[in-house]
Amino acid sequence: MKKINFSKDVLPHLVAIGIFLIVTIIFFNPVFFENKALNQSDITQWEGSSKSLRDYRDQTGDEGLWSENMFSGMPAYLINVQWGNITIGYLKKIISFNLPHPICNIYLALLSYYLMLLAFGVRPYLAAAGALAFGLSTHLLVGLVAGHSARVGAIAFMPLVMAGIHLVFSGRKLLGFGVTTAGMALQLRENHLQITYYLLIIVAAYGLVRLILSVRSKELPELAKNIGILAGAVIIAVGSYFGPLWAVNEYTKYSRGGSELTRTGEKSLEGIGKKSAFGYNYAILEPMTLLIPNFLGGWGSNYLVSDQQSETYKALSRATNQQEANELIYFSTPYWGPDTPAPYYAGAIIVFLFVAGIFFADKFYCWWLLPVSAFAIMLCWGSNFATFNYLIFDYLPGYNKFRSITFAIIIVLFAMPLLGMLGLEKLMTEQFDKSVKKKLIMAGGITGGLCVIFILFGGMMGFISPNDEAANLPSWFLSALIDDRKGLLRSDALRSLLFIGIVWTAIYFQLWKKISPLAFYALLIFLVTIDISLVDKRGFTKDNFKRKREAESFVPTAADQTILRDTSYYRVYNLQGAFNDALTSYFHHSIGGYHGAKLRRYAELNDSCLVRETQKMVENIQRGNTAMDDYGIINMLNVKYIKFGTEANNVIPNPAANGNGWFVSRIETATNANEALAKTCEINTRTAAVIEGSSVTVSGYDSTATVRLLSHKPRQLRYETDSKTDGVVVFSEIYYPIGWKATIDGKEAPILRANYVLRALQVPAGKHEVVFQFDPPSYVAGNAVTTVFSWLVLIVLMGSIGWSLRDPVKA
């Protein structure tokens, strides 16, 4: 066993971990010292959507699996389900020192990237600088502020997976096997498959270059051996995610799978559709924000008028028409790009080192990281590069399941510090001859030269956004706005030039030799941290923290309290943004909600029938007509209360709601989805039902028949039916074909799909108990597999680390 030298083998790693902890604590100091939490908009929505599931778990110790309080009901797989991979969660807590969620994800991003750079042979202090560039990226900080904790968590473990893969190919097969297994299990547990998809793109590019090299060197047997080792690691890791993966894949068919509606005789393609996928796109020049953060003006949430030294503020102060000036305040945003701003900044220093890495790093890394970065940027351009991206959307497997394609920029942010530190590592080991100096001058000239160009000639660009043009802004205001935007570009270009100049000088004159290596490392770590942190602070301030988020956000309004007096089982329709709001779901069973993967049929019902019906209802209410008998869709969803504000009188009761279940006197058959949806929009849902693909008839009808809800839980509903004749009962519950089973007096009965989205049963005459039970195999069986493989992940990791410490060469 190799003798450990503390100062060389241990101390640098302790210092790096110490730096990561200190930086994390400084960035999130209100959490640690002021008893505050991040104010995350999406997390606030999540708390509303998951409230009933969390309460059910706390009360029973069981998983709800079905969310009752959003979109009239939907599977809870992507909302809040605890799976058997809790052991992987404990592993995350251990390696993050149990830092609070989601802050721990930033620390883990720092640690994972550091370990990856070590695996690639980068010395510890350079690895620490590269890790800080990755972990403090504006992409991660902006993600946390937005509440995308799962996305940031998935990003945090990307480097750990890559570290394990590279260890295998570098000869450390056993250790690489363990690290890949654990890294992949941790990454998958975050349950953000879009980020996993981008990780697979990075790994596929790495594997392709390895394949080419293996063919050239005739080492295909060794390649096959390494792939076999990694395949075993992936199988174990995926096994620890088997249940969630099964459930999500199953649910995808009914949320982001192909629509059953036909248009011009063709079924729609699978996926979410180009309009949704390319809702946000990078402008063609927007990747320049990687080097110059305010290249397109910066954060769109800021207003230039808030700066009293700005030309915009001065112009508005001089305005003679104060009403016009007040209206123009909302157009004083610095961002002048065509889409929603995404000024993700890699760091001027890192961009310079990335370019230097092209000249100095081993060509293998350039062949891998340059093409994958270029590919990612083209993906981010979205519909602004439609020729390429529409082709990718249609033919790249699985790609059409994701929206927010600008997230692909994480591939670039992953690649830049890696190639940069690999290049710097190689540079520090080479003799500084004329060739090396020439390459260094070229790298500095390319990046610094770009900054100089924009300092001198940046004012020649337009600085007018499409929103500015559409608003027809007055010339005096637009002139001031343009001047401020020019100033932001030039000042940031100068800023980036200064950071590049300092680091270029330190490298060119070999500061590590002239003064000391430690001084150079300290300077680099400090500059990288300051460079990126100061930009982070433009959009990440103390205003992003507040006390006791949940208690403040979820205080019942007078309207909520009025509705909550009713303790029966019903639904609420909040007219104020129902389908983009999960706050209502915190207190009530809502027909709306907030989720990126709602059931497709339910969304189609809303878009076609409910929108029109709601418009009609609002117009009638404004005229003073509050009768609800004519709103078939609202009534069939058992909407007992309409809410349109916060006051007690902002609630309209709906006595016409169909209830939890009802017998119908007439059946309309439909041969396809189009016909079913069209008829559902037209019928009186209280007396008729549309049934698809089944020859169901009603032989008789008892007008006194009753359906009574006996009890309801997320996974079970019990009813009592009583009718003098056989009949068809429609239930105001969402039809989902997998996992739900119905019994009548204990005997299983087939569940019919009625009214496009609801459930129905044929029930015989007499009094009967009807039970709906939700026991999806993806949870029942999948969770058992998940639990077993999660323990196997820990065994593999511990064994590989133990063997590595015992015999580093063989490991």
C-alpha positions in Angstrom: 0.0 0.0 0.0 1.3 3.4 -1.0 2.4 5.6 2.0 0.2 8.7 2.2 1.9 12.1 2.2 -0.5 14.4 4.1 0.7 17.7 2.5 0.5 16.3 -1.1 -2.2 13.6 -0.9 -4.7 14.9 1.7 -4.3 18.6 2.4 -5.1 20.0 -1.1 -8.4 18.0 -1.0 -9.3 19.3 2.4 -8.5 22.8 1.3 -10.7 22.4 -1.8 -13.6 21.0 0.3 -13.2 23.8 2.8 -13.3 26.4 0.0 -16.5 24.8 -1.5 -18.2 24.9 1.9 -17.2 28.5 2.6 -18.3 29.7 -0.8 -21.6 27.9 -0.4 -22.2 29.4 3.0 -21.3 32.9 1.8 -23.6 32.7 -1.2 -26.5 31.4 0.9 -25.7 33.2 4.2 -29.3 34.3 4.9 -30.2 30.6 5.1 -27.5 29.9 7.7 -27.5 33.1 9.7 -30.9 34.7 9.3 -33.3 31.8 9.4 -34.4 32.4 5.8 -35.2 30.2 2.8 -34.9 30.7 -0.9 -38.0 32.3 -2.4 -38.4 29.9 -5.3 -41.5 30.5 -7.4 -41.7 26.9 -8.8 -41.1 25.4 -5.4 -44.0 27.5 -4.0 -46.2 26.0 -6.8 -44.8 22.5 -6.0 -45.8 23.0 -2.3 -49.3 23.7 -3.4 -49.5 20.8 -5.8 -48.0 18.3 -3.4 -49.8 19.3 -0.2 -52.4 16.6 -0.2 -49.8 13.9 -1.0 -47.5 15.1 1.8 -50.4 15.2 4.2 -51.5 11.7 3.3 -48.0 10.4 3.8 -47.7 12.1 7.2 -51.1 10.7 8.3 -50.8 7.2 7.0 -47.2 6.5 6.2 -48.3 5.4 2.8 -47.8 6.9 -0.6 -50.8 8.6 -2.3 -49.6 7.9 -5.9 -52.6 9.8 -7.3 -52.9 13.6 -6.9 -56.5 14.5 -6.2 -56.0 18.2 -6.0 -54.7 19.1 -9.4 -56.3 18.9 -12.9 -59.2 16.9 -11.4 -56.7 14.1 -10.6 -53.5 12.8 -12.2 -50.7 10.4 -11.4 -48.4 11.8 -8.7 -45.1 10.3 -10.1 -43.8 13.7 -11.1 -45.2 15.6 -8.2 -44.3 13.8 -4.9 -43.7 10.1 -4.5 -41.1 8.6 -2.2 -39.5 5.5 -3.8 -37.3 2.7 -2.4 -34.1 4.5 -3.4 -34.1 6.4 -0.1 -30.7 4.9 0.6 -29.3 6.9 -2.4 -30.8 9.9 -0.7 -28.9 9.1 2.5 -25.7 8.9 0.4 -26.4 12.4 -1.0 -26.9 13.7 2.5 -23.6 12.2 3.7 -21.4 13.6 0.9 -23.1 17.0 1.2 -22.6 17.2 4.9 -26.4 17.3 5.3 -26.5 20.9 3.9 -30.1 22.1 3.6 -32.0 21.4 0.3 -31.7 22.8 -2.3 -28.5 24.6 -1.4 -26.7 21.3 -1.1 -26.9 20.9 -4.9 -24.5 23.8 -5.4 -22.0 22.3 -3.0 -22.4 18.9 -4.7 -21.9 20.5 -8.2 -18.6 22.0 -6.9 -17.5 18.7 -5.3 -18.5 16.5 -8.3 -16.7 18.7 -10.8 -13.6 18.8 -8.6 -13.6 15.0 -8.5 -14.1 14.8 -12.3 -11.1 17.1 -12.9 -9.0 15.0 -10.6 -10.0 11.9 -12.6 -8.8 13.6 -15.7 -5.4 14.3 -14.2 -5.8 17.9 -13.3 -3.9 19.0 -10.1 -6.1 19.7 -7.1 -5.8 23.5 -6.9 -6.5 23.9 -10.7 -9.4 21.5 -10.2 -10.8 23.6 -7.4 -10.8 26.7 -9.8 -12.6 24.7 -12.5 -15.1 23.4 -10.0 -15.9 26.9 -8.8 -16.5 28.0 -12.4 -19.0 25.2 -12.9 -20.7 25.2 -9.6 -21.2 29.0 -9.4 -22.4 29.2 -13.0 -25.3 31.6 -13.4 -27.2 28.7 -15.0 -27.3 26.9 -11.7 -28.0 29.9 -9.6 -30.8 31.1 -11.9 -32.2 27.6 -11.8 -32.3 27.6 -8.0 -34.1 31.0 -7.9 -36.7 29.7 -10.3 -37.2 26.6 -8.1 -35.7 24.1 -10.6 -34.1 22.2 -7.7 -34.3 18.8 -9.5 -32.7 20.2 -12.6 -29.8 21.7 -10.6 -29.5 18.5 -8.6 -29.3 16.5 -11.8 -26.6 18.9 -13.2 -24.6 18.6 -10.0 -24.0 14.8 -10.5 -23.2 15.0 -14.3 -19.5 15.4 -13.6 -19.4 12.5 -11.2 -20.8 10.2 -13.8 -18.2 11.5 -16.3 -15.4 11.0 -13.7 -16.3 7.3 -13.3 -16.4 6.7 -17.1 -13.0 8.4 -17.6 -11.5 6.4 -14.7 -12.5 3.2 -16.4 -10.9 4.2 -19.7 -7.8 5.4 -17.8 -7.1 2.0 -16.3 -8.8 2.5 -12.9 -11.5 0.1 -13.8 -12.8 -1.0 -10.4 -12.9 2.5 -8.9 -14.4 3.8 -12.1 -17.1 1.1 -11.9 -18.0 2.2 -8.4 -18.0 5.9 -9.1 -20.0 5.5 -12.3 -22.6 3.4 -10.5 -23.0 5.8 -7.6 -22.9 8.9 -9.8 -25.5 7.6 -12.2 -27.8 6.5 -9.4 -27.5 9.9 -7.7 -28.1 11.7 -11.0 -31.1 9.6 -11.9 -32.7 10.0 -8.4 -33.0 13.7 -9.0 -35.6 12.7 -11.6 -34.9 15.2 -14.3 -34.6 13.2 -17.5 -33.9 16.2 -19.7 -30.6 16.8 -17.9 -29.9 13.1 -18.1 -30.5 13.3 -21.8 -27.9 16.0 -22.1 -25.5 13.9 -20.1 -26.0 11.1 -22.5 -25.1 13.4 -25.4 -21.8 14.3 -23.6 -21.1 10.6 -22.9 -22.0 9.6 -26.5 -19.6 12.1 -27.9 -16.9 10.8 -25.6 -17.6 7.3 -26.6 -17.6 8.1 -30.3 -14.1 9.6 -30.0 -12.9 6.6 -28.0 -14.3 4.3 -30.7 -12.4 6.2 -33.5 -9.2 6.0 -31.5 -9.7 2.3 -30.7 -10.2 1.5 -34.4 -7.1 3.5 -35.3 -4.9 1.8 -32.6 -6.6 -1.6 -33.1 -7.6 -1.8 -29.4 -11.2 -2.7 -29.9 -11.1 -5.6 -27.4 -10.0 -3.2 -24.6 -12.8 -0.8 -25.7 -15.3 -3.7 -25.5 -14.1 -4.6 -22.0 -14.5 -1.0 -20.8 -17.9 -0.7 -22.3 -18.9 -3.9 -20.6 -17.8 -2.6 -17.2 -19.7 0.6 -17.7 -22.8 -1.3 -18.9 -22.8 -3.1 -15.6 -22.6 0.1 -13.7 -25.4 1.6 -15.7 -27.6 -1.5 -15.2 -27.2 -1.3 -11.4 -27.8 2.5 -11.4 -30.9 2.3 -13.6 -32.1 -0.6 -11.3 -32.0 1.9 -8.4 -34.3 4.1 -10.5 -36.3 1.3 -12.0 -39.6 2.1 -10.4 -39.6 5.9 -11.2 -38.4 5.2 -14.7 -41.1 2.7 -15.3 -43.8 5.0 -13.9 -42.5 8.1 -15.8 -42.2 6.2 -19.1 -45.7 4.8 -18.6 -47.1 8.2 -17.8 -45.3 9.9 -20.7 -47.5 8.0 -23.2 -50.5 9.8 -21.8 -49.0 13.2 -21.2 -46.3 13.9 -23.8 -47.1 11.0 -26.1 -48.8 11.3 -29.4 -52.3 12.8 -29.4 -55.2 10.6 -30.3 -56.8 13.5 -32.1 -56.3 13.4 -35.9 -55.6 16.5 -38.0 -55.9 16.3 -41.8 -56.2 12.6 -41.5 -52.9 12.0 -39.7 -52.1 11.3 -36.1 -49.9 13.9 -34.4 -46.3 13.2 -33.9 -45.3 12.1 -30.4 -43.9 14.7 -28.1 -44.9 18.1 -26.9 -45.0 19.9 -30.2 -42.6 22.4 -31.8 -44.5 25.4 -30.5 -44.1 24.4 -26.9 -40.6 22.9 -27.3 -39.3 26.1 -29.0 -41.1 28.6 -26.8 -37.8 29.9 -25.6 -34.8 30.2 -27.9 -31.3 31.7 -27.9 -30.7 34.6 -30.3 -28.0 33.8 -32.7 -25.5 36.1 -30.9 -26.8 35.2 -27.4 -24.0 32.7 -26.7 -21.7 35.8 -26.5 -23.1 36.2 -23.0 -20.8 33.3 -22.0 -18.0 35.9 -22.4 -19.7 39.2 -21.9 -22.7 38.8 -19.6 -24.5 42.0 -20.6 -24.0 41.4 -24.3 -27.7 41.6 -24.8 -28.5 43.8 -21.8 -28.5 41.2 -19.0 -31.4 40.4 -16.7 -34.8 41.3 -18.1 -36.3 41.5 -14.6 -34.2 44.6 -13.8 -35.3 48.1 -14.9 -32.8 50.7 -16.1 -35.0 53.4 -14.5 -34.0 52.0 -11.0 -30.5 53.5 -11.6 -30.6 57.2 -11.1 -27.4 57.6 -13.1 -28.9 56.0 -16.2 -29.9 57.9 -19.3 -33.3 56.2 -19.1 -33.9 57.6 -15.6 -32.8 61.1 -16.7 -35.0 61.0 -19.8 -38.1 59.9 -17.8 -37.4 62.5 -15.1 -37.5 65.3 -17.8 -40.7 64.0 -19.3 -43.5 66.5 -19.4 -46.3 63.9 -19.6 -46.0 62.0 -16.3 -48.6 59.4 -17.1 -46.7 58.5 -20.3 -43.5 58.4 -18.3 -45.0 56.0 -15.7 -46.2 53.7 -18.5 -42.7 53.7 -20.1 -41.1 52.5 -16.9 -42.1 49.0 -17.8 -40.2 49.2 -21.1 -37.0 50.2 -19.5 -35.6 46.7 -19.4 -31.9 46.3 -20.4 -32.5 43.1 -22.4 -32.9 43.7 -26.1 -32.8 40.2 -27.4 -35.8 38.5 -29.2 -36.8 36.0 -26.5 -36.9 35.6 -22.8 -33.4 36.6 -21.4 -31.1 33.7 -20.5 -27.8 35.6 -19.9 -25.8 32.5 -18.8 -22.2 33.5 -18.1 -19.4 31.0 -18.2 -16.8 33.5 -17.0 -14.4 35.6 -19.1 -11.4 33.7 -17.6 -12.9 30.3 -18.3 -13.7 31.3 -21.9 -10.1 32.4 -22.3 -8.8 29.1 -20.8 -11.2 27.1 -23.0 -9.7 28.7 -26.1 -6.3 28.1 -24.7 -7.2 24.5 -24.1 -7.9 24.1 -27.8 -4.2 24.9 -28.4 -2.7 23.0 -25.5 -4.9 20.1 -24.3 -4.6 16.7 -25.8 -6.4 16.5 -29.1 -8.7 13.8 -27.8 -10.3 16.3 -25.5 -10.7 18.8 -28.3 -12.3 16.3 -30.6 -14.7 15.5 -27.9 -15.6 18.8 -26.2 -15.5 21.2 -29.1 -18.1 19.4 -31.3 -20.4 18.7 -28.4 -20.3 22.4 -27.4 -21.0 23.5 -30.9 -23.9 21.0 -31.1 -25.3 22.3 -27.8 -25.2 25.9 -28.9 -27.1 25.0 -32.1 -29.7 23.3 -30.0 -30.1 26.4 -27.9 -30.8 28.5 -31.0 -34.1 26.5 -31.4 -36.4 28.0 -34.0 -33.9 30.7 -34.7 -32.0 27.9 -36.5 -35.1 26.0 -37.6 -33.5 24.2 -40.5 -31.2 22.3 -38.1 -33.4 22.1 -35.0 -36.7 21.0 -36.6 -34.7 18.1 -38.1 -33.2 17.2 -34.7 -36.7 17.5 -33.1 -38.2 15.1 -35.6 -35.5 12.5 -35.8 -33.3 12.5 -32.7 -34.8 9.8 -30.5 -36.5 11.2 -27.4 -35.6 14.8 -28.0 -39.2 15.8 -28.7 -40.2 15.0 -25.2 -38.5 18.1 -23.8 -39.2 21.8 -23.7 -37.0 24.7 -22.7 -34.4 23.7 -25.2 -32.1 26.5 -24.0 -31.2 24.2 -21.0 -28.8 22.5 -23.5 -26.4 25.3 -22.7 -25.4 23.2 -19.7 -23.3 21.1 -22.1 -21.2 24.1 -23.0 -20.9 25.1 -19.3 -19.8 21.6 -18.5 -17.2 21.5 -21.3 -15.6 24.9 -20.9 -13.9 24.5 -17.5 -12.9 21.0 -18.3 -11.1 21.8 -21.5 -9.7 25.0 -20.0 -8.2 23.2 -17.0 -6.9 20.4 -19.1 -5.2 22.9 -21.3 -3.7 24.8 -18.3 -2.5 21.6 -16.7 -0.7 20.7 -19.9 0.6 24.2 -20.3 2.2 24.2 -16.9 4.1 21.1 -17.6 5.6 22.3 -20.9 8.7 24.3 -21.6 7.8 27.9 -22.4 9.3 28.3 -25.8 8.3 30.5 -28.7 5.7 28.1 -29.9 4.0 28.0 -26.5 4.0 31.7 -26.2 2.6 32.1 -29.7 -0.3 29.9 -28.9 -0.9 31.7 -25.6 -0.9 35.1 -27.5 -3.4 33.7 -30.0 -5.7 32.5 -27.2 -5.6 35.8 -25.5 -5.9 37.6 -28.8 -9.1 35.8 -29.8 -10.9 36.3 -26.5 -9.5 39.6 -25.6 -9.8 40.8 -29.2 -13.5 40.1 -29.2 -13.8 42.2 -26.1 -11.9 45.1 -27.7 -14.1 44.8 -30.9 -17.2 45.3 -28.8 -15.7 48.1 -26.8 -14.8 50.0 -29.9 -17.6 49.0 -32.4 -20.3 47.5 -30.2 -22.3 50.7 -30.6 -23.0 49.8 -34.2 -25.5 47.1 -33.2 -29.3 47.8 -33.0 -30.1 47.6 -29.3 -33.8 47.5 -30.1 -35.9 44.5 -29.1 -38.9 43.2 -30.9 -41.0 44.3 -27.9 -39.6 47.9 -28.3 -40.6 47.9 -32.0 -44.1 46.6 -31.3 -44.7 49.2 -28.6 -43.8 52.1 -30.9 -41.8 53.9 -28.2 -41.2 57.6 -28.5 -37.8 58.5 -30.0 -36.6 60.5 -26.9 -37.1 57.5 -24.7 -35.8 55.0 -27.2 -32.6 57.0 -27.6 -31.9 57.0 -23.9 -32.7 53.3 -23.7 -30.2 52.6 -26.5 -27.5 54.7 -24.8 -27.9 52.7 -21.6 -27.7 49.4 -23.4 -24.6 50.4 -25.3 -23.0 51.4 -22.0 -23.9 48.0 -20.5 -22.3 46.1 -23.4 -19.1 48.2 -23.4 -18.6 48.2 -19.6 -19.0 44.4 -19.5 -16.7 43.9 -22.5 -14.1 46.0 -20.7 -14.7 44.1 -17.5 -14.1 40.7 -19.3 -11.0 42.1 -21.0 -9.5 43.1 -17.6 -10.1 39.6 -16.2 -8.6 38.0 -19.2 -5.7 40.3 -19.2 -4.8 39.6 -15.6 -4.9 35.8 -16.0 -3.2 35.9 -19.3 -0.3 37.9 -17.8 0.0 35.6 -14.8 0.3 32.6 -17.2 2.5 34.2 -19.8 5.0 35.3 -17.2 4.7 31.9 -15.3 3.7 33.3 -12.0 4.0 29.9 -10.5 7.7 29.9 -11.2 8.4 33.6 -10.6 6.7 33.8 -7.2 5.3 30.5 -6.1 2.8 27.9 -7.3 0.5 28.5 -4.3 0.3 32.2 -5.2 -0.7 31.4 -8.7 -3.4 28.9 -7.6 -4.7 31.3 -5.0 -4.9 34.2 -7.6 -6.7 31.9 -10.1 -9.2 30.6 -7.6 -9.9 34.1 -6.3 -10.3 35.7 -9.8 -12.5 32.9 -11.1 -14.7 33.1 -8.1 -15.0 36.9 -8.2 -15.5 37.0 -11.9 -18.5 34.7 -11.9 -19.9 35.7 -8.4 -20.2 39.3 -9.2 -22.3 38.5 -12.2 -24.3 36.0 -10.2 -25.1 38.8 -7.7 -26.8 40.8 -10.4 -29.7 38.4 -10.4 -29.2 36.6 -7.1 -29.5 39.0 -4.1 -30.9 39.0 -0.6 -34.3 39.7 -2.2 -34.3 36.1 -3.3 -34.6 35.0 0.4 -37.6 35.3 2.7 -38.7 33.9 6.0 -40.9 30.8 6.4 -41.8 30.5 2.7 -44.7 28.1 3.1 -46.4 29.8 6.1 -46.3 33.2 4.2 -47.4 31.9 0.8 -50.3 29.7 1.9 -52.5 31.7 4.1 -56.2 31.0 3.3 -58.0 34.0 1.9 -61.5 35.0 2.9 -62.7 33.3 -0.3 -60.8 30.1 0.6 -62.3 30.1 4.1 -65.8 30.5 2.7 -65.3 27.4 0.5 -63.6 25.4 3.2 -66.8 25.5 5.3 -68.0 22.8 3.0 -66.4 19.5 4.1 -67.8 17.3 1.3 -65.7 16.1 -1.7 -65.9 18.5 -4.6 -63.8 20.7 -6.9 -63.0 24.4 -7.2 -62.5 26.4 -10.3 -60.3 29.4 -9.8 -60.9 31.7 -12.7 -57.7 33.7 -12.0 -55.2 31.6 -14.0 -56.5 28.2 -13.1 -54.2 26.3 -15.5 -51.1 28.1 -14.3 -51.7 28.0 -10.6 -51.1 25.3 -8.0 -51.8 27.6 -5.0 -55.5 26.8 -5.2 -54.5 23.1 -4.9 -53.0 23.8 -1.4 -56.5 24.2 0.1 -58.9 22.7 -2.5 -59.4 20.0 -5.0 -58.9 22.1 -8.1 -59.7 21.5 -11.8 -56.6 23.5 -12.6 -53.0 23.4 -11.4 -49.4 24.0 -12.4 -47.4 21.2 -14.0 -45.4 20.8 -17.2 -46.7 17.3 -17.9 -50.4 17.2 -17.4 -52.5 14.5 -19.0 -52.8 15.3 -22.7 -56.5 14.5 -22.9 -57.3 16.8 -20.0 -55.3 19.6 -21.7 -57.2 19.0 -24.9 -60.5 19.1 -23.1 -59.5 22.4 -21.6 -58.3 23.9 -24.9 -61.4 22.9 -26.9 -64.4 22.7 -24.5 -63.6 24.3 -21.2 -62.1 27.5 -22.6 -65.2 28.3 -24.6 -67.5 27.3 -21.7 -65.6 29.5 -19.3 -65.8 32.5 -21.6 -69.5 32.0 -21.9 -69.8 31.6 -18.1 -67.8 34.8 -17.4 -69.9 36.8 -19.8 -73.1 35.6 -18.1 -71.8 36.3 -14.6 -70.8 39.9 -15.7 -74.5 40.3 -16.8 -75.6 39.1 -13.4 -76.7 35.6 -14.6 -75.1 33.0 -12.2 -77.2 30.0 -13.2 -74.8 27.1 -13.9 -77.1 24.5 -15.5 -75.7 24.9 -19.1 -72.1 24.3 -18.4 -71.7 20.6 -19.0 -67.9 20.3 -18.7 -67.7 22.3 -15.5 -70.6 20.3 -14.0 -69.2 16.9 -15.0 -65.9 17.8 -13.2 -67.9 18.3 -10.0 -67.0 22.0 -9.8 -69.1 23.1 -6.7 -67.5 26.5 -6.3 -66.3 29.2 -8.8 -63.6 31.4 -7.3 -62.6 34.7 -8.9 -60.8 36.7 -6.1 -59.7 36.7 -2.5 -62.7 38.2 -0.8 -65.5 36.2 0.7 -68.0 37.4 -1.9 -65.7 36.3 -4.7 -67.1 32.8 -4.6 -70.1 31.5 -6.6 -71.7 28.2 -5.5 -72.7 25.8 -8.2 -75.7 23.8 -7.2 -75.8 22.3 -10.7 -72.6 20.3 -10.3 -73.2 16.7 -11.3 -71.7 15.4 -8.1 -69.2 12.5 -7.5 -71.2 10.1 -9.7 -74.5 9.9 -11.5 -76.6 7.5 -13.6 -77.1 8.6 -17.2 -80.2 8.0 -19.4 -78.5 8.1 -22.8 -75.3 6.9 -24.3 -73.6 8.5 -27.3 -71.0 6.2 -28.9 -67.8 7.5 -30.5 -65.6 5.7 -32.9 -62.5 7.9 -32.4 -61.1 10.6 -30.2 -62.2 13.5 -32.4 -65.8 12.4 -32.3 -65.7 11.8 -28.6 -64.3 15.3 -27.9 -66.8 17.0 -30.2 -69.8 15.2 -28.7 -68.6 15.8 -25.1 -68.6 19.5 -25.8 -72.2 19.4 -26.9 -74.1 17.0 -24.7 -75.9 17.6 -21.4 -73.4 15.7 -19.3 -76.0 15.2 -16.5 -78.2 13.0 -18.6 -75.9 11.7 -21.4 -72.4 10.2 -21.7 -70.1 9.7 -24.6 -68.4 6.3 -24.6 -65.5 5.4 -26.9 -64.9 2.2 -28.6 -67.6 0.2 -26.8 -71.1 -0.8 -27.7 -72.6 0.2 -24.3 -76.3 0.8 -24.1 -78.8 1.9 -21.4 -81.7 -0.5 -21.3 -83.6 1.4 -18.6 -83.3 4.5 -16.5 -84.3 5.1 -12.9 -84.7 8.8 -12.3 -84.5 8.2 -8.5 -81.2 6.3 -8.7 -78.4 7.5 -6.4 -74.7 7.4 -6.3 -73.2 8.2 -2.9 -69.5 8.6 -2.1 -68.7 6.7 1.1 -65.0 7.5 1.4 -62.2 8.9 -0.6 -58.4 8.6 -0.4 -55.8 9.3 -3.1 -55.6 5.6 -4.0 -59.1 4.4 -3.2 -62.7 5.7 -3.7 -65.7 3.8 -2.3 -69.3 4.5 -3.5 -72.7 3.1 -2.9 -75.1 2.9 -5.9 -78.8 2.2 -5.8 -81.0 1.8 -8.9 -84.1 -0.1 -9.8 -82.6 -0.9 -13.3 -79.3 -1.7 -14.8 -77.5 1.4 -15.8 -74.3 3.3 -16.6 -72.7 5.4 -13.9 -70.3 8.2 -14.8 -67.9 9.3 -12.1 -66.3 12.7 -11.9 -62.9 11.1 -11.7 -60.2 11.2 -14.4 -59.8 8.1 -16.5 -56.2 6.7 -16.4 -55.9 3.2 -18.0 -53.0 1.9 -15.9 -53.2 1.0 -12.3 -56.9 1.7 -11.5 -59.1 -1.3 -11.0 -62.8 -1.2 -10.2 -64.9 -3.7 -8.3 -68.6 -4.0 -7.8 -69.3 -5.9 -4.6 -65.8 -7.3 -4.7 -66.0 -8.5 -8.3 -63.8 -6.7 -10.8 -65.6 -4.7 -13.5 -64.2 -3.0 -16.6 -63.7 0.7 -16.4 -65.1 2.6 -19.4 -63.8 6.0 -20.7 -66.6 8.5 -20.7 -66.9 12.1 -21.8 -63.3 12.0 -23.1 -61.6 12.1 -19.7 -63.9 10.5 -17.1 -64.5 7.0 -15.8 -67.8 5.1 -16.2 -69.1 1.6 -15.1 -72.0 -0.5 -16.0 -73.7 -1.2 -12.7 -76.5 -3.8 -12.3 -79.8 -3.0 -10.6 -80.0 -2.9 -6.8 -77.7 -1.6 -4.1 -74.0 -2.1 -4.6 -70.6 -1.1 -3.3 -68.3 0.2 -6.0 -64.6 0.6 -5.2 -61.9 2.1 -7.3 -58.3 1.1 -6.2 -55.1 2.5 -7.6 -52.2 0.0 -7.4 -50.0 0.6 -10.4 -47.5 -2.2 -11.1 -44.8 0.4 -11.7 -45.0 1.2 -8.0 -45.9 -2.1 -6.5 -43.3 -4.2 -8.4 -41.0 -1.4 -9.5 -40.5 -0.1 -6.0 -39.3 -3.5 -4.8 -36.7 -3.6 -7.6 -35.7 -0.1 -6.9 -35.0 -0.9 -3.2 -32.8 -3.9 -3.9 -30.7 -2.1 -6.5 -30.3 1.0 -4.3 -28.6 -1.1 -1.7 -26.5 -2.7 -4.4 -25.3 0.7 -5.5 -24.0 1.4 -2.0 -22.3 -2.0 -1.8 -20.5 -1.5 -5.1 -19.4 2.0 -4.2 -18.1 1.0 -0.8 -16.3 -2.0 -2.2 -14.7 -0.1 -5.0 -13.4 2.6 -2.7 -12.2 0.1 -0.1 -10.3 -1.9 -2.8 -8.9 1.3 -4.3 -7.5 2.4 -0.9 -6.0 -1.1 -0.4 -4.5 -1.5 -3.8 -4.7 1.7 -5.9 -2.9 0.1 -8.9 -5.3 -2.8 -9.4 -8.3 -0.6 -8.6 
